[in-house]
């Protein structure tokens, strides 16, 4: 991925306050904050604008020198990748605690990188904290040092001043691309969301692990495909609502709840949602609930069936058999396209992006008024519909009158149907109109709203 802004990576040992600082500088709640080790696992990106310049800020996990397990090793790999792509390092230490051997080792290692490093002494909330700072921090001999508090924001402006002062003059604030497609990758834990993200990006942007709930923070990743700007969003896996937060460790439960909140918020701001399912697993009630959530939120949706490489003895009928199964289990989502991919083998990953572009294009279609008039004319002629109100025995229902059907907005498309008696309009006729609209314009995976009034 080609960099569009200078990159500033936040690094430091566990619980130095890196994620709190990331949230403070980005003015978001993107990074989940807790005192638990390894809360932050992936690189987390946010674009910062200050003093007429912009840069990409990257939050990272705790960088300790002796990883205890495979997960810790994976987190540290993500930190080192962030440092490799960074133009500047923001080295954060805990100013309320004595200097640790890890701080000294990290300082020595960072000096060897020949990259600008700012030492940030965090958790300095008042003059007493500043007076009690371990003098060994100043003996680390970094030219640029800022004492601040990410909790209350004290002197974080000074930190931003120093960062932007050291950025190249070319790091001017870019105009936001209003046409960027926000593509959210959602699904249950361990369906392969992070692997799919890495396959799309063509590099290991997020941590992949067989352990459930590896992804916690919401990661926004920018890239360009077919001359369109994308913002790809990885999300935490969503379990059944009754099980969310159900952990022996209460802190883990709190972290999961925060991840779920962030995922649902991500769905709400997405242009297109790619709901990832596992090809070798049956549809669960949680899958059905996630599809229903996307439909209720009126989101453009794709069903991405991952791990297609694990299906053995495939033939020309295999995909059709799977489509029939999914249609039976998700009858309320038959307008939603399915694509069968393998993140591991990068099978049909680009086709998924092509499908996203097609959905975005169709979502912005403005129906021709002549087509809408013909849809109503043909429906009235073919079905001769009548009003649905209860009538006296032996009395016929009155013919249904439809004045006009117009399109009020796009993405998602909203149509206005005018009739003299809205409360007596049959729901079945509204569904027939939706079907006719899809037959004419397709609207793949796109929710259609028809509101009825006089």
N, C-alpha and C positions, 0 to 999 in steps of 0.2 A: 504493500500500500504506500503510495507516494505521500510524504508528509506535506501538509499545507500550512502548518504553523510550527514555530519552535516548540520543543517538548521539554517540560520541566518535570523531573521525576522526584516524588517524595519518597525518601528511604529512611530506614532506621530500625532499631530493634523493636520487638513486640511491645505494644502498649505505651509507645512514646507519644501517642496522640496524633498519629499521621492522618487517620480517617476523619477525626474531628476537625483538623486543619483543612483537609480537602473539602469538607462540607462548608466550612466557614468561608473559604476563598471562592468556592463555586456558588455559594448562596443556595445550596440544595440540601436534600437529605439522601443523596444518591448512595453514599457509603454508610453501611450499617456499623454502628459504634457500640462496642461492648468491652468490658475488661477481660473477656475470655481470649486466650491465645488463638491465633489463626482464624479470627473472625473475618479479616480481609484475606482473600485468597487469589483473586484475579487482579489484573491491572484494571483500574477504573479511571475513565477519561472524562475531562470536562474542559471546555474552552473558556479561558479567562480573558477579560478585557480590562485594561487599566492604563491610565496615562497615555492613551492614544495608541497603545500596542496590544497585541493579543498573543496568547500562547496556550498550548495544550498542557494542562496539569494532569499528572498521572499519579494516582494513589496506588500503593503496593502493600503487600503483606510484610510481616516482620522478618527482617533479614538477620538470622542468627547463624553463627559459624558452624554449628554442628547439628544438622537436621536429625530429628529423632525417628522419623518414619517416612514412608513414601509420600504421604500428603505434604509433610513439611518440605521435602525435597522438591516436590512439584511447585509449591508456593515460591520457594527460593529461586527456582528456574524462572518463574514469571517476573520476579523482582529483577533478576539479572538481565532478562530481555528488555525490561523497561529502562534499565540503566544504559544498555547498549544503544537504544534508539534516542536517548535523551541528549539534548544540547546543554542542559544544565542540571545539576543535582541539588536538591534541597534536603540536607542531612539533618534529621530531627532527633533531638535527644530530650530526655525527661529531666528538666531543670530542678525538680523537687527531690530527685534521688541522687545518690553518689554516682560518679562515673563508673560504668561497668566495663569489664574486659572486652565485651562485645563492641562497646562504643569505640574503644581504642583500636581494635582490629579493623572495624569498619572504616574508621578515619584513615588509617594507614593504607587500606585497600583503595579507598576513593581517591586519595592523593596520587596514586599511581596511574589513574585513568586519564590524566591530562585534560579533564573537563572542568569548567567552572563549578565550584561547590560553595553553597551558602550553608553555614552552620546555624540552625534554628534551635534555640534553647526554649523549649515549650513549657507550659504550665506555670509561667511567671505572672500570677494574677495580681500581685501587689508588691510593695516595696520590701516587705519582709521576705517574700519568696526570692526576690532579686538579691537581697543581702546574703541569703543562705545558699546561693548557687555554689556548687563544688568548684573550687578554682582550677581543678584539673581540666575542666571543659575548655577554659581559655588557653590551656597549655597544649591543646590539640593543634594550635597554630594555623587556624583558617583565617584568611585575610578578611573575609566578610562574615560577620556574626550578628544575629538579631535575637534579642530576648523578647518573648511575646507570650500571649495566652490565646490558644485557639478556642478555649471555652467561652471567654467573655469578649474576645476580639481585640484585646489590648495590644497595640503596636503591630497588628497584622497589616495595617496600611503601610507601615514602614517596611515590612517584609516585601509587600508588593512593589513598593517604590524601588527597593534594591533589585528585585528580580527584573523589572522592566528596564531599569537603568542599564543592566548588563545584557539585555537582549539586543540583537542587531536592529539597526534603524529600519530594516525591511519588514520587521514584524508588526506591520500596521494592522489595525482592526479590519477584518474582512466583513463584508455584508453577508448576513445569514442567507443561505439559499432557501427561500420560501417554498421552492418546489421539491426539496429533498423528500424522499419517501422514507418514512419511519416504518421499518419492518421489524416487528417484535417476534421473537422466537419463544414460544411458550409450550408447556406440557408438563406431564407428571415427572417426578424425579427419575433420572437415569434412562430417559428415552433417547438420549443422544443429542441434546440441544447444543451443548458446548462443542461437541465434535462437529456438528453441522456448521456452527459459527466459524470454526477454524478452517473447515473445508471451503467455505465461502470466501474467507479472507486470504486463503492460501498460505497461512502461517499460524503458529500456535499463539493466538491472541488471548485465549482463555484456558484455564486449567481444566483438564479432563481427568476424571478419576472414577473408578467403579464404586466408590463410596457415595451413598445418597447425600443430597444437600451439599454437594461440593460448591456449587454456585450459590452465592448469597446476595452480593451486590448487583445492581443493575448496571450493565456495561453498554455504553453507547460507542459504537465503532463506525467511523465514516469511511466510505469508499465510493468509487465511481464505477458504474457498469453501463455499457452502451450509452455513454454520455449523459447518464442520469446520476445525480447525487443520491446516495443511500445513507441512511443512518440505521445501522443494524443493532438491535438491542437484545442482548442475552438476559435471561431472567431466571429466577430461582424456580425450582420444581414445585408444583402445587399438589399437595396431598388433599384427601377428603377434608372438608371443613371441620368435621368432628375430631380429626386427628391432629389438626394444626396446633402446635404449641404443646402437644402431649409428649413431653420428654422427661425422663427422670431428673435431668439437669434443667432447672428452671431458666437458667440463662440461655441454654440452647433453644428452649421454647420461645423465649422472647425474641431471639435472633430470627427464628423461623417466621414468627408472626410479622416481624418487620419486613422480611423478605417477601411474604405474601402481599402485604400492603403495597410494597413497591411494584410488584408484578402486576397487580390489578390496576394500579395507576398507569403503568406502562401500556397495558392493553387499551386504556381509555385514550391515551394520546397517540396511539399508533395509527398510521394510515392503512397498513395491512398487517394482519396477524397470521403467522405461520404456526399452526398447532401441530406439534410433532407427536406422532404415535409410533408404536413399535410394531413392525410387521409380524413378528412371531408371537405377539401377545394378543389376547382377546380384548375387545373394547370393554372398559370398566365404567362403573357409574361415575367415576371422577372424570374420565374422558368426556362422557356425555354432559357432565356439568360444565366443563370448560368450553365445549362447543356452544352450549346454551348461554353461557356468560358472554361469549363473543357476539352471539346473535342479539342478546338483550342489549348489549352496548352498541349495537348497530355498526359492527366492524366488518370491513372487507376481510375475507377469511380464506385460507388455503389449508387443506389437510395434507400434511407431509408425513408419509408413511416411511419411516427410517428403517435401517438395518435390512434392506432388501437383499443384501449379500448373504444373509443367514437363511434365506428360504431356498431349500434344495429342490432339485428336479422341477425347475420351472419350465413351462411351455407357453404356447400362444394363448392359452385360456386362463393362465394363473392370475393375471391382473384382473380379468373380468370376474373371476370367482371372488377375489378380494373386494372388488367394487360392490358386488352384490351383497357381500357380508356387511360392509360398512353402511350401505344404504339401508339394510334391515335394522342395524343397530342405531343408526343416526338418521331416522326418516325425516326429521325436521331440518336436515342440512343437505338435502339432495341438490340444492343449487350451488353447493360448495365444491370446487374442483379438488381432485386428489392427485397427488404426484408421488411416485414410489422412488425413493432415493436410497443411496448408501453414502453416509457421510465418510465412512472409512475408505471407500473406494472412489469417492467424489463422483458417484454415479448420479446423473441428472441434476446436479447442484446448479449448474448454469441455467438449465431448463426451468428450475424453480424460480430463478430471478427473472427469466423471460415471462413466466406466468404472472409474477408480481407486477411487472410492467404492463402486461395486458389488462390485468384487473384494474390497475390505477387508471389506464386509458379509458376503459369502459365505465368506471365510476364517475368520470368527468364528462360522459356523453350527455348532450342535450337532445332530448327526443324531438323529432319533427312534429309539429302540431297536426299536420295532415295525417301522419301515422296514428297519432292518438285518436283523432276523430274516426279513422277507419276501424280501430280496435273497438271502440264503443258501438259504432254502427253494426259491425259484424256480430258482436256479442248480443245486441238487442234482436237482431234478425234471427240468429241461430237458436238462442235459448228462450226468447220471449219471456224474460224474467218478470216475476211479480214481487210485490212488497211482502214482507214477512210478518206483518201484524196479524194478531188473532182476529178472526171475523165470526159473525153469527153463523150457526149451522146452515149450510146450504148457500151461503153467500160467497161469491168468488173474491179472492184477493185482487186488489187493484194492480194494474200493470206498473212495473217499475219505470220511473222516469229518471233519465240521466241527462242533465243539461250539458255537461262538458267535463273532459278530463284534461288537465294541464300539468306541466312539470314546473314545480316551484323552485327547486334547487338541485345541485349535483353533489356527488361524493359525500355521503351517500345520496342517491336520487330520492327525491320526495315529490309525490304527485298529489294533486288536489282534485277530488272528484265532487262535482256539484250535483245535488239532487234535492227536490223539494222537501222530502221527509227523511233526513239522515238516520233517525232512530229506527226506521223500518227497512234499512238497506241490508239485504241478506249477506252474511259473511262469505258464503260460498261464491257469490258473484264477485266480491272483492278479490278472492283467491283466483278466480278465472281471469280477472283483469291482470293480476300479477303474472300469471302464467303466460298470458298473451304478450305482456311486456318483455318477459324473458325470451319467448320465442322470437320476438322481433329484434331485441337488442342484446340478448344473452345475459348480460350482467352477471358474469361468473363470480361466485362467491360474494356478491354484493347485496346487502340488505336493501329491500325496497319498502318504502313507507307510503301508504295511500291514506290520506286523511279525508274524511267525508264530511261535508257541510253543505248548507244551502247555497 
